[in-house]
Amino acid sequence: MIQLRPAVEAEYPDIIALTNRAFREPAGQAAWKVETLVGGRRITESLLREDLAAPGVQLLIWRDEGGGHMGHVRLDAGPDGAWYLAMLTVRPDRQDGGLGRALLAAAEEYALARGGRRMRMTVVHQRPELIAWYQRRGYVLTGETQPFPYGDDRFGAPNRDDLYFDVLEKTLA
């Protein structure tokens, strides 16, 4: 069973490094698991700190029994029991073993235990394999979309000009 706990500041450098490797470095990963539509860094220290300063935001880390950093996830507690999931990250060298599914389930259980009734997220529309992966885990497309933050270097350098996000949601209870 995965035990998630709040990350501490001393862990931020490892979290940033793993996030950037998992999201933006295709070496050793299936193409659908990497954000090849956007170049550059996925997260920086300043962006992470800015994100974590918002009310209700939690950065949770998963370490194995030996203390190894297996993955992490950001959860934002929202109104009416709707939580937002972001930055679901598993070590690329340990993918394809069900760890992403396990981390997602642990994040959902964490939110549910704290009053969460729904989990929401955004996924780049042009990543149909990733959307399908979440749909197989019970998430549905809401029909809502959000614009990609073009011109904001904190989110990387998009390789095309037609990106946007689909909103997905899952009922937890």
C-alpha positions in Angstrom: 0.0 0.0 0.0 1.3 3.4 -0.9 1.7 5.9 1.9 1.6 9.5 0.9 2.8 12.3 3.1 3.3 16.0 2.7 6.6 16.9 1.1 9.0 19.1 3.0 11.0 21.9 1.6 14.3 19.9 1.6 12.6 17.5 -0.9 11.7 20.2 -3.4 14.9 19.8 -5.5 14.3 16.0 -6.0 10.6 16.6 -6.7 11.5 19.3 -9.3 14.2 17.0 -10.9 11.9 14.0 -11.1 9.0 16.0 -12.5 11.1 17.5 -15.3 12.6 14.1 -16.1 9.3 12.3 -16.1 7.3 14.9 -18.0 9.9 16.2 -20.5 12.7 13.7 -21.1 11.6 10.9 -23.5 14.7 8.7 -22.9 13.4 5.3 -21.8 9.7 6.2 -21.8 6.8 5.4 -24.1 6.1 8.4 -26.2 2.5 8.9 -24.8 3.9 9.4 -21.3 6.0 12.4 -22.1 4.9 16.0 -22.9 6.7 16.2 -26.3 4.3 18.9 -27.4 6.0 21.3 -24.9 9.7 21.8 -24.5 11.7 23.1 -21.6 11.2 22.5 -18.0 7.9 21.3 -16.6 8.4 23.0 -13.2 10.9 25.3 -11.6 11.5 26.1 -8.0 9.8 29.5 -8.3 6.7 28.0 -9.9 6.5 25.2 -7.4 6.7 27.6 -4.5 4.1 29.9 -6.1 1.8 26.9 -6.6 2.2 25.7 -3.0 1.4 29.1 -1.6 -2.2 28.9 -2.8 -4.8 27.9 -0.2 -5.6 24.2 0.0 -2.6 23.1 -2.1 -0.8 20.0 -0.9 2.3 18.3 -2.4 2.4 14.7 -1.4 5.4 12.4 -1.8 5.6 8.6 -2.0 8.8 6.9 -0.8 9.5 3.2 -0.8 10.4 1.3 2.3 14.1 2.2 1.8 13.3 5.9 1.5 13.6 6.0 -2.3 11.5 8.7 -4.0 9.0 6.7 -6.1 6.6 9.5 -7.0 4.6 12.5 -6.0 1.3 14.3 -6.7 -0.1 17.8 -6.1 -3.7 18.0 -4.8 -5.7 21.2 -4.4 -8.7 21.0 -2.0 -11.5 22.9 -3.7 -15.0 24.0 -2.9 -17.9 21.6 -2.7 -15.6 18.6 -2.3 -14.0 19.0 -5.7 -10.3 18.4 -5.5 -7.8 19.2 -8.3 -5.1 16.7 -9.2 -1.8 17.8 -10.9 1.7 16.7 -11.4 1.1 13.0 -10.9 4.7 11.7 -11.3 6.3 8.3 -11.1 9.9 7.5 -11.6 10.4 6.8 -15.3 12.6 3.8 -14.6 9.8 2.2 -12.6 6.9 2.9 -15.0 4.9 0.1 -16.6 4.5 -1.8 -13.4 1.2 -0.3 -12.3 2.8 2.4 -10.1 1.0 5.3 -11.8 -2.4 3.5 -11.2 -1.4 2.9 -7.6 -0.3 6.5 -7.0 -3.5 7.8 -8.6 -5.6 5.6 -6.4 -3.7 6.7 -3.3 -4.2 10.3 -4.2 -8.0 9.7 -4.7 -8.1 7.9 -1.3 -6.2 10.8 0.3 -8.8 13.3 -1.0 -11.7 11.1 -0.1 -10.5 10.7 3.5 -10.4 14.5 3.7 -13.9 15.2 2.4 -13.2 15.0 -1.4 -16.2 13.9 -3.4 -14.8 14.6 -6.9 -11.4 14.7 -8.5 -10.7 17.1 -11.4 -7.7 17.5 -13.6 -6.7 19.0 -16.9 -4.9 17.2 -19.7 -3.5 18.6 -22.9 -6.2 17.8 -25.5 -3.6 16.7 -28.0 -2.5 13.8 -25.8 -5.3 11.3 -26.5 -3.4 8.3 -25.1 -3.0 10.0 -21.7 -6.7 11.0 -21.7 -7.6 7.4 -22.5 -5.4 6.2 -19.6 -7.3 8.4 -17.2 -10.7 7.3 -18.7 -9.8 3.7 -18.0 -9.5 4.7 -14.4 -13.0 6.2 -14.2 -12.4 9.8 -15.3 -14.7 11.4 -17.8 -14.4 14.3 -20.1 -16.6 17.1 -18.8 -16.8 19.0 -22.1 -15.0 21.9 -20.4 -11.7 23.2 -21.9 -9.1 25.6 -20.7 -6.6 27.6 -22.8 -2.9 26.7 -22.8 -0.9 29.4 -21.1 1.0 30.6 -24.2 3.6 33.3 -23.5 4.1 32.1 -19.9 7.6 30.7 -19.9 7.0 29.0 -16.5 5.0 26.3 -18.4 7.6 25.5 -21.0 7.9 26.3 -24.7 5.0 24.8 -26.7 6.0 23.2 -30.1 2.7 24.1 -31.7 0.0 26.8 -31.5 -3.2 24.8 -31.1 -2.8 23.4 -27.6 -5.5 23.5 -25.0 -6.6 21.5 -22.0 -9.5 19.2 -21.6 -11.1 19.0 -18.1 -11.6 15.5 -16.7 -13.5 14.5 -13.6 -14.2 11.4 -11.4 -16.7 11.0 -8.6 -14.9 9.7 -5.5 -17.9 8.9 -3.3 
